[in-house]
Structure formats: structure tokens, C-alpha cells
Amino acid sequence: MEECCRDGSLKLKQLKEFSEYLKIISDVNRLQILCLLKKGERCVCNIHEPLDLPQNLVSHHLKALRGAGLVTTRREGKWIHYQINTEKIAYFTNLYNQIILGGECDADQNTRAGLRQLQEAGGKCI
């Protein structure tokens, strides 16, 4: 049996972790939120309006994204600002590469560079 399929193996643990990540990002609203956040930090009011979603729904999705470590927060008075956690995205990018493609890459550096380019170009959401 392959190492990635054995109970207790590091690979199986990573497979389970990656599966949870895929569940979190499988929601179109969460992907739209991440798309907006790639342009930079935003508060809930600057997320729900362009997506035409209720603020409480956006807050719910942000809580899930935050719980998965995909976004981080910064408090400024009563406002909470959200931003993409590039380290966690890079981790899952590298994990994807290892699990699906069977190789390794410098995902952390590549992801940061890609996000920086998108932010500089004002990356357009689909």
C-alpha cells in the first residue's frame, strides 16, 4: 500500500488537512471574498457591498476562512480589517503540489510574488 494511504502516516494527515481546505474554498462566496481580498485589506462593509451579499452572510464566510487560517484580521477601533494569509495559501499551494503533482516547489515565494503582482495590477475578480 502506498505511504499516502496508510493510517497514521504524515501523508494521510496532510490529505485530510488538504481535504478540509478544499471544503472551505469550495464555496463560491468564499472564493469571491478571497478574490476581493487579493487586492488588499478590507472590512466587512467593503466586502459585502460589491458582492451584493448580506453582511451577516459575509461575516459567516469570513469566520470560516479565518478558522481555516486563510485570512487574518487587524482591529482598528471598532472595525476589523481582513486580509489574505499568504503564508497559509502558500502552504496549501505547496501541499497541493506535493499531493496532486508529486513534486515540491517554492510555493511560498511564488504565491507571494503572484499576490503582489495581482495587487499592483489591481487584479480583477471573475
C-alpha positions, 0 to 999 in steps of 0.5 A: 500500500502506498505511504499516502494511504496508510493510517497514521502516516504524515501523508494521510494527515496532510490529505485530510488537512488538504481535504478540509481546505478544499471544503472551505474554498469550495464555496463560491462566496468564499472564493469571491471574498478571497478574490476581493481580498487579493487586492488588499485589506478590507472590512466587512462593509467593503466586502459585502457591498460589491458582492451584493451579499448580506453582511451577516452572510459575509461575516459567516464566510469570513469566520470560516476562512479565518478558522481555516487560517486563510485570512487574518484580521487587524482591529482598528477601533471598532472595525476589523480589517481582513486580509489574505494569509499568504503564508497559509495559501502558500502552504496549501499551494505547496501541499497541493503540489506535493499531493496532486503533482508529486513534486515540491516547489517554492510555493511560498515565494511564488504565491507571494510574488503572484499576490503582489503582482495581482495587487499592483495590477489591481487584479480583477475578480471573475 
